[in-house]
Amino acid sequence: MSTKEKLRNLLNERRGMIVPGAFNALSARVIEDLGYEAVYLTGAGVTNMWFGLPDQGFMGLAEIAEHTARVRDCVELPLLVDADTGFGNAMNVYHTVRTLERAGADCIQLEDQVAPKRCGHFRGKDVISTEEAVSKIQAAVDARRDGNLLIMARTDAAAVHGFEAAVERAQRFAEAGADILFVEAVTRAEEVEALPARLEVPQVMNMVIGGVTPIVNATDLGRLGYGMVLYANAALQGALLGMSNSLKMLKDQNFLNESSGVIVPFEERQRLVGKQDWDELERRFSS
């Protein structure tokens, strides 16, 4: 079974599968190492960690394609990729899907914000017309070479036009061929509860720590019928805390070692980057 087929089957179980976000290849490796079933390559995370910039449309297709290829080489999990708005109109979306599919994506997420987009939990968002958004999803569906590649359609319309308008858009995206629906930044628990009953296509609920959507346990979201619970930037926020804590201790104490309790041991770091495998390859080829 391909990773695309595996992902589709996992989503169709609708049990609230937790999918953490990765911001580079090593964070994806950690997610796989901990036993998660899929990994999400977050555009916000790549923008924050690669550029040191906020999630406001600074990432381009070349950057996310390069990260997709690196993560694909690093892990065997199904890989979902955040492609923001598709980097232009429907024609650009077509090219984006072809590029990211070639780079190794199993699912490509596209959203309906105007450019430059911004984090779904920032103020000041706006969305394109429903007709244009639908045409972009149709282009994405038509562009895929492998029919098992999943298209995730996200709408940010709830913050602009209200919950009912967002549900209506999501339904139009499903009719256009989207495999997964993503209604972003709902603000009330009753809206979270209502979505799986309102839309037939498998859905994702985005748990943004510090965002506008109430945090709900993934088990409860699974009972509601969500296919996936996205924690796009939990690893990033944890990494920032870890870096801050270890560097603060170093600054305060003027030294740091493995017994300090704020860093992973040297050997664990080498295990995660597969040093043993590369040592074995070196022995093989040198003989």
C-alpha positions as CSV (number, residue, x, y, z in Angstrom):
1,M,0.0,0.0,0.0
2,S,1.3,3.4,-0.9
3,T,1.6,6.2,1.7
4,K,-1.2,8.0,-0.2
5,E,-3.5,5.1,0.1
6,K,-2.5,4.6,3.7
7,L,-3.3,8.2,4.5
8,R,-6.7,8.0,2.8
9,N,-7.6,4.9,4.8
10,L,-6.4,6.5,8.1
11,L,-8.6,9.6,7.4
12,N,-11.6,7.5,6.5
13,E,-11.4,5.9,10.0
14,R,-12.5,9.2,11.4
15,R,-11.0,8.6,14.8
16,G,-9.3,11.9,15.4
17,M,-5.8,10.8,14.3
18,I,-3.3,13.4,15.7
19,V,-1.0,14.7,13.1
20,P,1.9,16.9,14.4
21,G,3.5,19.6,12.2
22,A,7.2,19.4,11.2
23,F,9.2,22.5,10.2
24,N,12.2,20.6,8.8
25,A,13.5,17.1,8.1
26,L,14.8,16.4,11.7
27,S,11.5,17.5,13.3
28,A,9.7,15.1,10.9
29,R,12.1,12.3,12.0
30,V,11.3,13.0,15.7
31,I,7.6,12.8,14.9
32,E,8.1,9.4,13.1
33,D,10.3,8.2,15.9
34,L,7.6,8.8,18.5
35,G,5.2,6.6,16.6
36,Y,2.8,9.1,15.0
37,E,1.0,7.9,11.9
38,A,1.5,10.9,9.6
39,V,3.3,14.2,9.4
40,Y,2.3,17.7,8.3
41,L,4.8,20.1,6.8
42,T,3.7,23.4,8.2
43,G,4.0,26.6,6.1
44,A,4.0,28.7,9.3
45,G,6.7,26.5,10.8
46,V,8.9,26.7,7.7
47,T,8.4,30.5,7.5
48,N,9.2,30.9,11.2
49,M,12.2,28.6,11.4
50,W,13.6,29.1,7.9
51,F,13.2,32.9,7.6
52,G,12.6,34.0,11.2
53,L,9.4,35.7,9.9
54,P,5.7,35.6,10.8
55,D,3.2,33.5,8.8
56,Q,2.2,36.3,6.4
57,G,2.9,35.0,2.9
58,F,6.7,35.1,2.8
59,M,7.2,31.5,1.9
60,G,7.2,30.6,-1.8
61,L,6.8,27.4,-3.8
62,A,10.5,26.8,-4.1
63,E,11.0,26.8,-0.3
64,I,8.1,24.4,0.5
65,A,9.0,22.1,-2.4
66,E,12.6,21.8,-1.1
67,H,11.4,21.1,2.4
68,T,8.9,18.5,1.0
69,A,11.7,16.7,-0.8
70,R,13.9,16.7,2.3
71,V,11.2,15.4,4.6
72,R,10.2,12.8,2.1
73,D,13.8,11.5,2.0
74,C,13.9,11.4,5.8
75,V,10.6,9.7,6.8
76,E,8.3,7.0,5.5
77,L,5.1,8.4,7.0
78,P,2.3,9.8,4.9
79,L,3.2,13.4,4.3
80,L,0.7,16.3,4.2
81,V,2.1,19.6,2.8
82,D,0.8,23.1,3.4
83,A,0.9,25.0,0.1
84,D,-0.8,28.2,1.4
85,T,-2.9,29.7,-1.4
86,G,-1.2,27.7,-4.1
87,F,1.0,30.8,-4.8
88,G,-1.3,32.5,-7.3
89,N,-4.4,31.8,-9.4
90,A,-5.8,28.4,-10.6
91,M,-2.9,28.1,-13.2
92,N,-0.4,28.6,-10.4
93,V,-2.2,26.0,-8.3
94,Y,-2.0,23.5,-11.1
95,H,1.8,24.0,-11.2
96,T,2.1,23.9,-7.4
97,V,0.3,20.6,-7.2
98,R,2.5,19.1,-10.0
99,T,5.7,20.4,-8.2
100,L,4.8,19.2,-4.7
101,E,3.5,15.8,-5.9
102,R,6.9,15.3,-7.7
103,A,8.7,16.3,-4.5
104,G,6.9,13.6,-2.5
105,A,3.7,15.0,-1.0
106,D,0.9,12.6,-0.3
107,C,-1.6,15.4,0.4
108,I,-1.5,19.0,-0.5
109,Q,-3.4,21.7,1.4
110,L,-4.7,24.8,-0.3
111,E,-6.6,27.7,1.2
112,D,-8.9,30.5,0.0
113,Q,-7.2,33.6,1.5
114,V,-6.3,36.6,-0.6
115,A,-2.5,37.1,-1.2
116,P,-0.5,37.7,0.8
117,K,-2.0,35.2,3.1
118,R,-1.6,35.2,6.9
119,C,-1.9,32.7,9.8
120,G,-5.4,31.5,10.1
121,H,-5.5,32.8,13.7
122,F,-4.3,36.3,12.9
123,R,-6.6,39.3,12.5
124,G,-7.0,41.1,9.2
125,K,-7.7,38.0,7.0
126,D,-9.7,38.2,3.8
127,V,-10.8,35.5,1.3
128,I,-11.2,35.4,-2.4
129,S,-14.6,34.8,-4.0
130,T,-16.2,31.4,-3.7
131,E,-16.1,31.0,-7.5
132,E,-12.3,31.6,-7.7
133,A,-11.7,29.4,-4.7
134,V,-13.6,26.5,-6.2
135,S,-11.8,26.9,-9.5
136,K,-8.5,26.6,-7.7
137,I,-9.6,23.4,-6.0
138,Q,-10.7,22.0,-9.4
139,A,-7.3,22.9,-10.8
140,A,-5.6,21.1,-8.0
141,V,-7.7,18.0,-8.5
142,D,-7.1,18.0,-12.3
143,A,-3.3,18.5,-11.8
144,R,-2.5,15.4,-9.9
145,R,-0.8,12.7,-11.8
146,D,-1.6,10.0,-9.2
147,G,-5.3,9.8,-8.4
148,N,-4.4,8.8,-4.9
149,L,-2.9,12.1,-4.1
150,L,-5.2,13.9,-1.6
151,I,-6.3,17.5,-1.9
152,M,-7.1,19.3,1.3
153,A,-9.3,22.3,0.9
154,R,-9.1,24.9,3.7
155,T,-11.5,27.9,4.1
156,D,-10.8,30.9,6.3
157,A,-14.3,32.3,5.6
158,A,-15.5,31.8,9.1
159,A,-13.5,34.8,10.3
160,V,-14.7,37.0,7.4
161,H,-18.2,35.9,6.5
162,G,-19.3,33.7,9.5
163,F,-19.6,30.0,10.3
164,E,-22.5,29.2,7.9
165,A,-20.6,30.8,4.9
166,A,-17.6,28.7,5.8
167,V,-19.7,25.5,5.8
168,E,-21.2,26.4,2.5
169,R,-17.7,27.0,1.0
170,A,-16.4,23.8,2.3
171,Q,-19.3,21.9,0.7
172,R,-18.5,23.6,-2.6
173,F,-14.9,22.5,-2.3
174,A,-16.1,18.9,-1.7
175,E,-18.2,19.1,-4.8
176,A,-15.2,20.3,-6.7
177,G,-13.3,17.1,-5.7
178,A,-11.5,17.9,-2.4
179,D,-10.7,14.8,-0.4
180,I,-10.3,16.6,3.0
181,L,-12.1,19.7,4.3
182,F,-10.5,22.1,6.7
183,V,-12.7,24.9,8.2
184,E,-10.1,27.1,9.9
185,A,-10.4,29.2,13.0
186,V,-13.9,28.4,14.3
187,T,-14.2,30.1,17.7
188,R,-17.0,28.3,19.5
189,A,-17.2,24.7,20.9
190,E,-20.6,24.2,19.3
191,E,-19.1,25.0,15.9
192,V,-16.4,22.4,16.4
193,E,-19.1,19.9,17.4
194,A,-21.3,20.7,14.4
195,L,-18.9,20.4,11.5
196,P,-18.6,16.5,11.1
197,A,-22.4,16.3,11.0
198,R,-22.7,19.1,8.4
199,L,-20.1,17.9,5.9
200,E,-19.7,14.3,4.6
201,V,-16.1,14.5,3.4
202,P,-13.4,13.7,6.1
203,Q,-12.4,16.8,8.0
204,V,-9.4,18.1,9.9
205,M,-9.7,20.2,13.1
206,N,-6.7,22.5,13.7
207,M,-5.7,22.8,17.3
208,V,-3.6,26.0,17.4
209,I,-2.1,26.4,20.9
210,G,-2.8,30.0,21.8
211,G,-5.2,30.5,18.8
212,V,-8.9,31.3,18.6
213,T,-10.3,27.8,18.4
214,P,-11.0,26.1,21.7
215,I,-8.7,23.2,22.4
216,V,-10.5,19.9,22.5
217,N,-9.1,16.5,23.3
218,A,-8.4,14.4,20.2
219,T,-10.3,11.5,21.6
220,D,-13.4,13.6,21.8
221,L,-12.8,15.0,18.3
222,G,-12.6,11.4,17.1
223,R,-15.9,10.6,18.7
224,L,-17.4,13.6,16.8
225,G,-16.1,12.1,13.5
226,Y,-13.0,14.1,12.6
227,G,-10.5,12.3,10.5
228,M,-7.5,14.3,11.7
229,V,-6.5,16.6,14.5
230,L,-3.8,18.9,13.5
231,Y,-1.2,20.2,15.9
232,A,0.7,22.1,13.2
233,N,3.2,24.0,15.5
234,A,3.3,22.1,18.8
235,A,6.8,20.8,17.9
236,L,8.0,24.3,16.9
237,Q,6.7,25.9,20.1
238,G,8.3,23.1,22.1
239,A,11.6,23.5,20.2
240,L,11.6,27.2,21.0
241,L,11.1,26.6,24.7
242,G,13.8,23.9,24.7
243,M,16.3,26.2,22.9
244,S,15.5,29.1,25.2
245,N,15.8,26.9,28.4
246,S,19.1,25.4,27.4
247,L,20.7,28.6,26.2
248,K,19.5,30.5,29.3
249,M,21.1,27.8,31.5
250,L,24.3,28.1,29.6
251,K,24.3,31.9,29.9
252,D,23.6,31.7,33.7
253,Q,26.0,28.9,34.6
254,N,28.7,29.3,31.9
255,F,28.6,25.6,31.1
256,L,26.2,22.9,30.0
257,N,26.5,19.1,29.9
258,E,24.3,16.0,29.4
259,S,23.3,15.9,33.1
260,S,21.9,19.4,32.9
261,G,18.5,18.0,32.0
262,V,17.7,20.4,29.2
263,I,19.4,18.7,26.2
264,V,19.2,15.3,24.6
265,P,22.4,13.2,24.9
266,F,25.0,13.2,22.1
267,E,24.2,9.6,21.2
268,E,20.5,10.3,21.0
269,R,21.1,13.1,18.6
270,Q,23.3,10.8,16.4
271,R,20.6,8.1,16.5
272,L,17.9,10.5,15.3
273,V,20.0,11.6,12.3
274,G,20.8,8.0,11.4
275,K,24.5,8.0,12.0
276,Q,24.7,4.2,12.4
277,D,23.2,3.7,9.0
278,W,25.7,6.0,7.4
279,D,28.5,4.3,9.3
280,E,27.3,1.0,7.9
281,L,27.2,2.4,4.3
282,E,30.7,3.8,4.8
283,R,32.0,0.3,5.8
284,R,30.2,-1.3,2.9
285,F,31.6,1.0,0.2
286,S,35.1,1.2,1.7
287,S,35.4,-2.6,1.6
